[in-house]
Amino acid sequence: MEVGYRHIDTAQSYFNEEEVGDAIAETSVAREDLFITTKIWLSNYGYEKTKQSVKSSLEKLKVNYIDLVLLHQPFGDVFGSYKALVDLKKEDKIRAIGISNFNELRLADLIAFQDTLPQINQIEINPFHQREEDLQNALSRGNVQLEAGAPFAEGKNGIFENEILSVIGKKYGKSPAQVILRWLYERGIISLAKSVKKDRMKQNIDIFNFSLTSEDKEQIGTLQTSDSQFFDHDDLKTVDFFEKLVKEREI
């Protein structure tokens, strides 16, 4: 917040809502100038559990309302939890409703059978997994805004040393990370970059004094592999993984 960030993204499964709440309480930044996001974990899915978990998140975050609440995964009692978020929005406990890790089919399913549409879908988007079809689908079905989780692919595949990104960055005096964030910005996608180093936080927000050419974007397009760097939410093994995780660890 000292550097200039105003959007803070956390989740019940990150186990840091209380620490985020401490920072919110200590900062001189006005609450209305902050945009706080949290996410409901699978073990809190279902109408009543979701409502109770949001109450707990409000207490941990030390706020009277949360700007955006997402359903963290597309499995389990999605519709029960979504109804709870709709009702909490009516109660002014949350300002906006969204989802996370929903593929095109699950997003279309939710939009088709809900009166209140999700405003956000937070999914993995990075140069190796560019998701252009997902972007067009989200915009066309309900004008759903995409957020890029893991825009740096958590450093996988040598992304910070990638030759294409490095060459583009050198033209503008920018790092590969800044090139990625500018590329997402120009696509109309919100970036959720994270770092524990203050100088990199400053770099990550310093992307508004250059623009990418069409040639730059074409070069970045060649990095597409169409593969997730983490979880394939279309794979049955992913469902099995999260089922086991929920049974082993309550949140």
C-alpha positions as CSV (number, residue, x, y, z in Angstrom):
1,M,0.0,0.0,0.0
2,E,2.9,2.3,0.6
3,V,4.2,1.7,-2.9
4,G,0.7,2.5,-4.4
5,Y,-1.2,-0.7,-4.6
6,R,-4.9,-0.5,-3.7
7,H,-6.2,-3.9,-4.8
8,I,-5.4,-6.7,-2.3
9,D,-6.2,-10.3,-3.3
10,T,-6.3,-12.9,-0.5
11,A,-8.3,-16.1,0.1
12,Q,-9.4,-18.3,2.9
13,S,-7.0,-21.0,1.7
14,Y,-4.0,-18.6,1.8
15,F,-4.3,-18.5,5.6
16,N,-3.4,-14.8,5.7
17,E,-6.7,-12.9,6.0
18,E,-5.9,-11.9,9.6
19,E,-2.5,-10.4,8.5
20,V,-4.2,-8.6,5.6
21,G,-6.7,-7.3,8.2
22,D,-3.9,-6.0,10.4
23,A,-2.3,-4.1,7.5
24,I,-5.7,-2.6,6.6
25,A,-6.2,-1.5,10.2
26,E,-2.7,0.1,10.3
27,T,-2.6,1.9,7.0
28,S,-3.4,5.5,6.5
29,V,-5.1,4.7,3.2
30,A,-8.9,5.2,3.5
31,R,-11.0,2.0,3.4
32,E,-13.0,3.3,0.4
33,D,-9.8,3.6,-1.6
34,L,-8.9,0.0,-1.1
35,F,-10.3,-2.9,-3.1
36,I,-10.2,-6.1,-1.0
37,T,-10.8,-9.6,-2.6
38,T,-11.1,-12.9,-0.8
39,K,-12.2,-16.4,-1.9
40,I,-14.4,-19.1,-0.5
41,W,-12.6,-22.4,0.0
42,L,-14.2,-25.7,-1.0
43,S,-14.7,-26.9,2.6
44,N,-16.9,-23.8,3.1
45,Y,-19.1,-24.5,0.0
46,G,-22.9,-24.8,0.5
47,Y,-25.3,-22.0,1.3
48,E,-25.0,-21.8,5.1
49,K,-21.3,-22.7,5.3
50,T,-20.5,-20.0,2.8
51,K,-22.5,-17.3,4.7
52,Q,-20.7,-18.3,7.9
53,S,-17.3,-18.3,6.2
54,V,-17.8,-14.8,4.9
55,K,-18.7,-13.6,8.4
56,S,-15.4,-15.1,9.6
57,S,-13.5,-13.5,6.7
58,L,-15.0,-10.1,7.6
59,E,-13.9,-10.5,11.2
60,K,-10.4,-11.5,10.1
61,L,-10.1,-8.7,7.6
62,K,-11.4,-6.3,10.2
63,V,-13.8,-4.7,7.6
64,N,-17.5,-4.0,7.4
65,Y,-17.7,-5.2,3.8
66,I,-15.6,-7.0,1.2
67,D,-15.3,-5.5,-2.2
68,L,-15.2,-8.9,-4.1
69,V,-15.7,-12.5,-3.0
70,L,-14.9,-15.3,-5.4
71,L,-15.7,-19.0,-5.4
72,H,-12.2,-20.4,-5.4
73,Q,-12.8,-23.6,-7.4
74,P,-15.5,-24.9,-9.8
75,F,-16.3,-28.0,-7.8
76,G,-18.7,-29.0,-5.1
77,D,-21.9,-27.1,-4.2
78,V,-21.2,-24.2,-6.5
79,F,-24.8,-23.1,-6.9
80,G,-25.6,-23.2,-3.1
81,S,-22.5,-21.1,-2.4
82,Y,-23.3,-18.7,-5.3
83,K,-26.8,-18.1,-3.9
84,A,-25.2,-17.3,-0.5
85,L,-23.0,-14.7,-2.2
86,V,-26.0,-13.2,-4.0
87,D,-27.8,-12.8,-0.7
88,L,-24.7,-11.4,1.1
89,K,-24.5,-8.8,-1.7
90,K,-28.1,-7.8,-1.0
91,E,-27.1,-7.4,2.6
92,D,-24.2,-5.1,1.6
93,K,-21.7,-7.5,3.2
94,I,-20.0,-7.8,-0.2
95,R,-19.9,-5.5,-3.2
96,A,-19.2,-7.8,-6.1
97,I,-19.4,-11.5,-6.8
98,G,-17.0,-13.6,-8.9
99,I,-15.5,-17.0,-9.5
100,S,-12.1,-18.5,-9.9
101,N,-10.7,-21.3,-12.0
102,F,-14.0,-21.8,-13.9
103,N,-13.5,-23.0,-17.5
104,E,-15.7,-21.9,-20.4
105,L,-18.3,-24.6,-19.8
106,R,-18.7,-24.0,-16.1
107,L,-18.8,-20.2,-16.7
108,A,-21.5,-20.6,-19.3
109,D,-23.4,-23.0,-17.0
110,L,-23.4,-20.4,-14.2
111,I,-24.4,-17.5,-16.4
112,A,-27.2,-19.5,-18.0
113,F,-29.0,-20.4,-14.8
114,Q,-28.4,-17.4,-12.5
115,D,-30.1,-14.0,-12.5
116,T,-27.1,-12.3,-10.9
117,L,-24.1,-12.7,-13.2
118,P,-20.5,-13.1,-11.9
119,Q,-18.4,-10.0,-12.5
120,I,-15.0,-11.6,-12.4
121,N,-13.4,-14.9,-13.4
122,Q,-9.9,-15.3,-11.9
123,I,-8.0,-17.8,-13.9
124,E,-4.4,-18.7,-14.8
125,I,-3.2,-16.5,-17.6
126,N,0.4,-16.0,-18.6
127,P,2.5,-16.1,-21.8
128,F,2.5,-19.9,-21.8
129,H,-1.3,-20.2,-21.2
130,Q,-2.8,-17.1,-22.9
131,R,-6.5,-18.0,-22.9
132,E,-7.7,-15.9,-25.8
133,E,-10.8,-18.0,-26.3
134,D,-11.6,-17.8,-22.6
135,L,-11.3,-14.0,-22.8
136,Q,-13.7,-13.7,-25.8
137,N,-16.1,-16.1,-24.3
138,A,-16.2,-14.3,-20.9
139,L,-16.8,-10.9,-22.6
140,S,-19.5,-12.2,-25.0
141,R,-21.5,-14.2,-22.5
142,G,-21.9,-11.7,-19.7
143,N,-19.2,-9.1,-20.0
144,V,-17.2,-11.0,-17.3
145,Q,-13.9,-9.4,-16.4
146,L,-10.9,-11.7,-16.4
147,E,-8.2,-11.6,-13.8
148,A,-4.9,-13.2,-14.4
149,G,-3.8,-15.4,-11.5
150,A,-0.1,-16.4,-11.7
151,P,0.8,-14.0,-14.6
152,F,4.4,-15.0,-14.1
153,A,3.6,-18.7,-14.0
154,E,5.3,-18.6,-10.6
155,G,8.7,-18.5,-12.4
156,K,8.2,-21.8,-14.2
157,N,9.9,-22.6,-17.6
158,G,12.5,-19.8,-17.0
159,I,9.9,-17.1,-17.7
160,F,12.1,-14.3,-16.2
161,E,15.0,-15.3,-18.5
162,N,12.9,-15.9,-21.6
163,E,14.7,-14.6,-24.6
164,I,11.6,-13.1,-26.4
165,L,10.4,-11.3,-23.3
166,S,14.0,-10.1,-22.5
167,V,14.5,-8.7,-26.0
168,I,11.2,-6.9,-25.9
169,G,11.9,-5.5,-22.5
170,K,15.4,-4.3,-23.5
171,K,13.8,-2.0,-26.1
172,Y,11.8,-0.2,-23.5
173,G,14.2,-0.5,-20.5
174,K,11.8,-2.9,-18.8
175,S,12.1,-6.3,-17.3
176,P,10.4,-9.4,-18.7
177,A,7.9,-9.2,-15.7
178,Q,6.9,-5.6,-16.8
179,V,6.5,-6.8,-20.4
180,I,4.1,-9.5,-19.2
181,L,2.1,-7.1,-17.1
182,R,1.9,-4.6,-19.9
183,W,0.8,-7.3,-22.3
184,L,-2.0,-8.3,-20.0
185,Y,-3.0,-4.7,-19.4
186,E,-3.3,-4.0,-23.1
187,R,-5.6,-7.1,-23.4
188,G,-7.9,-5.6,-20.8
189,I,-7.0,-8.3,-18.2
190,I,-6.4,-7.5,-14.5
191,S,-3.0,-8.8,-13.2
192,L,-2.5,-10.2,-9.8
193,A,1.3,-10.1,-9.5
194,K,2.8,-11.0,-6.1
195,S,6.2,-10.3,-4.6
196,V,7.7,-10.1,-1.1
197,K,10.4,-7.6,-2.4
198,K,9.5,-3.9,-2.3
199,D,11.7,-3.0,-5.3
200,R,9.9,-5.6,-7.5
201,M,6.5,-4.3,-6.2
202,K,7.6,-0.9,-7.5
203,Q,8.6,-2.4,-10.9
204,N,5.3,-4.3,-11.2
205,I,3.3,-1.2,-10.9
206,D,5.6,0.8,-13.3
207,I,4.1,-0.3,-16.6
208,F,2.2,2.8,-17.8
209,N,5.0,4.6,-19.6
210,F,5.4,2.3,-22.6
211,S,3.3,0.4,-25.1
212,L,3.8,-2.8,-27.0
213,T,3.8,-2.9,-30.8
214,S,1.8,-5.4,-32.8
215,E,5.1,-7.2,-33.6
216,D,5.9,-7.4,-29.8
217,K,2.5,-9.0,-29.3
218,E,3.0,-11.4,-32.1
219,Q,6.3,-12.5,-30.6
220,I,4.7,-13.1,-27.2
221,G,1.9,-15.1,-29.0
222,T,4.6,-17.6,-30.1
223,L,5.1,-18.6,-26.4
224,Q,1.6,-20.1,-26.1
225,T,1.7,-23.8,-25.2
226,S,-2.1,-24.1,-24.3
227,D,-1.1,-26.0,-21.2
228,S,-1.7,-25.1,-17.6
229,Q,1.4,-24.6,-15.6
230,F,-0.4,-25.8,-12.5
231,F,-3.8,-27.6,-12.6
232,D,-5.9,-28.7,-15.5
233,H,-9.5,-28.1,-14.3
234,D,-10.8,-30.2,-17.1
235,D,-8.9,-33.3,-15.8
236,L,-10.6,-35.8,-13.5
237,K,-7.4,-36.1,-11.5
238,T,-7.8,-32.4,-10.5
239,V,-11.2,-33.2,-8.9
240,D,-9.6,-36.1,-7.1
241,F,-6.8,-33.9,-5.8
242,F,-9.1,-31.3,-4.4
243,E,-11.5,-33.9,-2.9
244,K,-8.5,-35.4,-1.0
245,L,-7.3,-32.0,0.0
246,V,-10.6,-30.9,1.5
247,K,-10.9,-34.2,3.4
248,E,-7.4,-33.7,4.8
249,R,-7.6,-30.0,5.7
250,E,-10.6,-28.0,6.9
251,I,-10.4,-24.2,6.6
